[in-house]
């Protein structure tokens, strides 16, 4: 993902995703929950993870793409650098997982197993 517009386009192509307010910004949301968010950090966006352990795994296995600041410590979210083309499919997978995690039970049944 090269920039915020590309992240938004990918996220909004997922079912049930609409642009909505989240922390004083308009971001892709699912059931009123932010799916991805702009970051105050240049060249990165925020991505929620299912657990803190998942976040640490992403940072440990690909620190060039996934990282955090003290602001995100002890919180299940990771920063993702724009332009990490070699990790593009992995980034998309974790956006899909964040999407699935925000679905309601009936929606999960409709869309199947977690990616």
PAZAPA-4460 file (N, C-alpha, C; in steps of 0.05 Angstrom, whole numbers, plus 32768, in hexadecimal, padded with zeros to 4 digits):
% residues 115
    n_x    n_y    n_z   ca_x   ca_y   ca_z    c_x    c_y    c_z   seq   type   mol
   8011   7FE9   8000   8000   8000   8000   8012   8019   8000     1      X     A
   800E   8029   7FEC   8020   8040   7FE8   8018   8059   7FF8     2      X     A
   7FFE   805C   7FFE   7FF5   8074   800D   7FDA   806F   8019     3      X     A
   7FD0   8083   8028   7FB7   8081   8036   7FA0   807B   8022     4      X     A
   7FA0   8088   800B   7F8A   8084   7FF8   7F89   8067   7FEF     5      X     A
   7F9F   805A   7FEB   7FA0   803E   7FE3   7F95   802C   7FF9     6      X     A
   7F9C   8032   8012   7F92   8023   8029   7F74   8026   802B     7      X     A
   7F6A   803E   8028   7F4D   8043   802A   7F3F   8034   8013     8      X     A
   7F4A   8035   7FFB   7F3D   8028   7FE4   7F3B   800A   7FE9     9      X     A
   7F51   7FFE   7FF3   7F50   7FE1   7FF9   7F3C   7FDB   800E    10      X     A
   7F3D   7FE9   8025   7F2B   7FE4   803B   7F0E   7FE8   8033    11      X     A
   7F08   7FFD   8024   7EEC   8002   801C   7EE1   7FEE   8008    12      X     A
   7EF3   7FDF   7FFC   7EE9   7FCA   7FE9   7EDF   7FB1   7FF8    13      X     A
   7EE5   7FAF   8012   7EDC   7F99   8022   7EBE   7F9C   8029    14      X     A
   7EAF   7F87   802A   7E92   7F89   8031   7E8D   7F96   804C    15      X     A
   7E78   7FA5   804D   7E6E   7FB2   8066   7E7F   7FCA   806E    16      X     A
   7E93   7FD1   805F   7EA5   7FE8   8067   7E9A   8002   805C    17      X     A
   7E99   8016   806D   7E91   8031   8065   7EA4   8045   8072    18      X     A
   7EA6   805C   8067   7EB6   8071   8073   7EA5   807C   808A    19      X     A
   7EB2   807F   80A1   7EA4   808A   80B8   7EB8   8098   80CB    20      X     A
   7EAD   80A8   80DE   7EBE   80B7   80F0   7ECC   80A4   8104    21      X     A
   7EE5   80AA   8109   7EF4   809B   811D   7F0B   80AD   8126    22      X     A
   7F0B   80B3   8140   7F20   80C5   814B   7F23   80DF   8139    23      X     A
   7F0D   80EC   8134   7F0D   8106   8126   7F17   8104   8109    24      X     A
   7F15   80ED   80FD   7F1D   80EA   80E1   7F09   80D7   80D4    25      X     A
   7F08   80D8   80BA   7EF7   80C5   80AB   7F09   80AE   80A2    26      X     A
   7F01   8096   80AA   7F11   807E   80A3   7EFE   8068   809B    27      X     A
   7F08   8053   808F   7EF8   803B   8089   7EEF   802E   80A4    28      X     A
   7ED6   8029   80A7   7ECB   801D   80BF   7EBA   8005   80B8    29      X     A
   7EB7   7FF4   80CC   7EA5   7FDC   80CA   7E95   7FDC   80E4    30      X     A
   7E7B   7FDD   80E1   7E69   7FDE   80F9   7E71   7FF4   810D    31      X     A
   7E79   800B   8102   7E81   8021   8113   7E9C   8020   811F    32      X     A
   7EAB   800B   8119   7EC6   8008   8124   7EDB   800E   810E    33      X     A
   7EF0   801D   8116   7F05   8023   8103   7F13   800B   80F9    34      X     A
   7F17   8009   80DF   7F25   7FF2   80D3   7F43   7FF8   80CF    35      X     A
   7F49   8010   80C6   7F64   801A   80C3   7F63   8037   80CA    36      X     A
   7F79   8043   80D1   7F79   8060   80D8   7F92   806E   80CF    37      X     A
   7F8E   8088   80CA   7FA6   8098   80C5   7FB7   8099   80DD    38      X     A
   7FD1   809D   80D9   7FE4   809F   80EF   7FF0   80BB   80EF    39      X     A
   7FF7   80C4   8107   8006   80DD   8109   8023   80D8   8100    40      X     A
   802A   80BF   80FF   8046   80B9   80F5   8046   80BB   80D7    41      X     A
   805A   80C9   80CC   805B   80CB   80AF   8060   80B0   80A2    42      X     A
   8054   80AD   808B   8058   8095   807A   804D   807B   8087    43      X     A
   803A   807D   8098   802F   8065   80A5   8011   8068   80AA    44      X     A
   8003   8051   80AD   7FE7   8052   80B5   7FE4   803E   80CC    45      X     A
   7FCE   8041   80DC   7FC9   802F   80F2   7FB7   8018   80EA    46      X     A
   7FBE   8001   80F5   7FAF   7FE8   80F0   7FAA   7FD9   810A    47      X     A
   7F91   7FD5   8112   7F8C   7FC5   812A   7F94   7FA8   8125    48      X     A
   7F9D   7F9B   813A   7FA3   7F7F   813A   7F90   7F71   814D    49      X     A
   7F8E   7F57   814A   7F7B   7F48   815B   7F86   7F46   8178    50      X     A
   7FA0   7F45   817B   7FAC   7F44   8196   7FC7   7F53   8196    51      X     A
   7FD0   7F59   81AD   7FEB   7F65   81B0   8000   7F51   81A6    52      X     A
   7FFC   7F38   81AB   800F   7F23   81A2   8011   7F23   8183    53      X     A
   7FFA   7F27   8176   7FFB   7F28   8159   800B   7F40   814F    54      X     A
   8006   7F57   815D   8016   7F6F   8156   8033   7F6A   8159    55      X     A
   803C   7F5E   816F   8059   7F59   8174   8064   7F46   815F    56      X     A
   8054   7F32   8157   805D   7F20   8142   8062   7F2E   8128    57      X     A
   804F   7F41   8120   8053   7F50   8108   806C   7F61   8109    58      X     A
   8070   7F6E   811F   8088   7F7F   8122   80A1   7F6F   8121    59      X     A
   80A1   7F58   812F   80B9   7F47   8130   80C0   7F3B   8114    60      X     A
   80AB   7F33   8105   80B0   7F25   80EC   80B4   7F38   80D4    61      X     A
   80AB   7F51   80D7   80AF   7F64   80C1   80B0   7F81   80CB    62      X     A
   80C6   7F88   80D9   80C8   7FA3   80E5   80CA   7FB9   80D0    63      X     A
   80D1   7FB3   80B7   80D2   7FC7   80A3   80B5   7FD1   809B    64      X     A
   80A2   7FC0   809F   8086   7FC6   8098   8076   7FCD   80B1    65      X     A
   8077   7FBD   80C6   8067   7FC0   80DE   8078   7FCB   80F5    66      X     A
   806D   7FDF   8103   807D   7FEB   8118   8069   7FF9   812B    67      X     A
   8074   8004   8141   8063   8013   8154   8073   8029   8161    68      X     A
   8065   803B   816D   8071   8051   817D   8067   804C   819A    69      X     A
   8072   805A   81AD   8068   8057   81C9   804A   805B   81CB    70      X     A
   803E   806C   81BA   8021   8071   81BA   8011   8057   81B7    71      X     A
   801C   8044   81A7   800E   802B   81A1   8016   8014   81B4    72      X     A
   802A   8018   81C5   8032   8003   81D7   801B   7FF9   81E8    73      X     A
   8019   7FE0   81ED   8004   7FD3   81FD   7FE8   7FD7   81F1    74      X     A
   7FE7   7FDB   81D7   7FCD   7FDE   81C9   7FCE   7FCC   81B0    75      X     A
   7FB8   7FBE   81AB   7FB9   7FAB   8194   7FB5   7FBA   8179    76      X     A
   7FC9   7FC9   8172   7FCA   7FD7   8158   7FE7   7FDB   8150    77      X     A
   7FEC   7FDC   8136   8007   7FDF   812C   8007   7FF4   8117    78      X     A
   801E   8001   8113   8021   8014   80FD   802C   8004   80E5    79      X     A
   8023   800C   80CD   802B   7FFF   80B5   8037   8014   80A2    80      X     A
   804F   8010   8099   805C   8023   8088   8051   8021   806B    81      X     A
   804C   8038   805F   8044   8039   8043   805B   8030   8032    82      X     A
   8055   8025   801B   806A   801F   8008   8079   8005   800C    83      X     A
   8071   7FF5   801F   807E   7FDB   8023   8073   7FC7   800F    84      X     A
   8079   7FCB   7FF6   806E   7FBB   7FE0   8071   7F9D   7FE4    85      X     A
   8088   7F95   7FEF   808E   7F78   7FF2   807B   7F6C   8007    86      X     A
   806F   7F7C   8018   805D   7F72   802D   8040   7F79   8026    87      X     A
   803A   7F82   800E   801F   7F8B   8007   8009   7F76   800D    88      X     A
   800E   7F5D   8004   7FFA   7F49   8009   7FF6   7F43   8026    89      X     A
   800C   7F44   8036   8009   7F3F   8052   7FFA   7F56   8060    90      X     A
   7FFF   7F6E   8058   7FF0   7F85   8062   7FD3   7F82   805C    91      X     A
   7FCC   7F7B   8043   7FB0   7F77   803C   7FA3   7F61   804C    92      X     A
   7FB2   7F4B   8051   7FA7   7F36   8062   7FA0   7F40   807E    93      X     A
   7FB1   7F50   808A   7FAB   7F5A   80A5   7F95   7F6F   80A5    94      X     A
   7F92   7F7E   808F   7F7A   7F8F   808D   7F61   7F7E   808B    95      X     A
   7F62   7F69   807B   7F4B   7F57   807A   7F45   7F4A   8095    96      X     A
   7F59   7F43   80A4   7F54   7F37   80BF   7F48   7F4C   80D1    97      X     A
   7F52   7F65   80D1   7F46   7F7A   80E1   7F29   7F7E   80D9    98      X     A
   7F23   7F7D   80BF   7F08   7F7F   80B6   7EF7   7F69   80C2    99      X     A
   7F00   7F50   80BF   7EF0   7F39   80C9   7EEC   7F3B   80E7   100      X     A
   7F01   7F44   80F6   7EFE   7F46   8113   7EE9   7F5A   811B   101      X     A
   7EE2   7F6D   810A   7ECE   7F81   8111   7EB2   7F7A   8107   102      X     A
   7EAF   7F63   80FA   7E95   7F5B   80F1   7E84   7F4F   8108   103      X     A
   7E6A   7F52   8105   7E58   7F45   8118   7E56   7F27   8111   104      X     A
   7E4B   7F18   8124   7E4A   7EFB   8120   7E3C   7EF3   8106   105      X     A
   7E26   7EFF   8101   7E17   7EF8   80E8   7E28   7EFF   80CF   106      X     A
   7E36   7F15   80D0   7E47   7F1D   80BA   7E5E   7F09   80B6   107      X     A
   7E69   7F00   80CC   7E7F   7EED   80CB   7E75   7ED3   80BE   108      X     A
   7E5D   7ECB   80C5   7E52   7EB2   80B9   7E4E   7EB6   809B   109      X     A
   7E46   7ECE   8094   7E41   7ED3   8077   7E5B   7ED4   8067   110      X     A
   7E71   7EDE   8073   7E8A   7EE1   8064   7E9E   7ECB   806A   111      X     A
   7E98   7EB9   807B   7EA9   7EA2   807F   7EBF   7EA6   8094   112      X     A
   7ED2   7E93   8093   7EE8   7E93   80A6   7EF9   7EAC   80A5   113      X     A
   7F06   7EB1   80BB   7F19   7EC7   80BD   7F30   7EC3   80A9   114      X     A
   7F36   7ED8   809A   7F4D   7ED5   8087   7F67   7ECF   8095   115      X     A
***
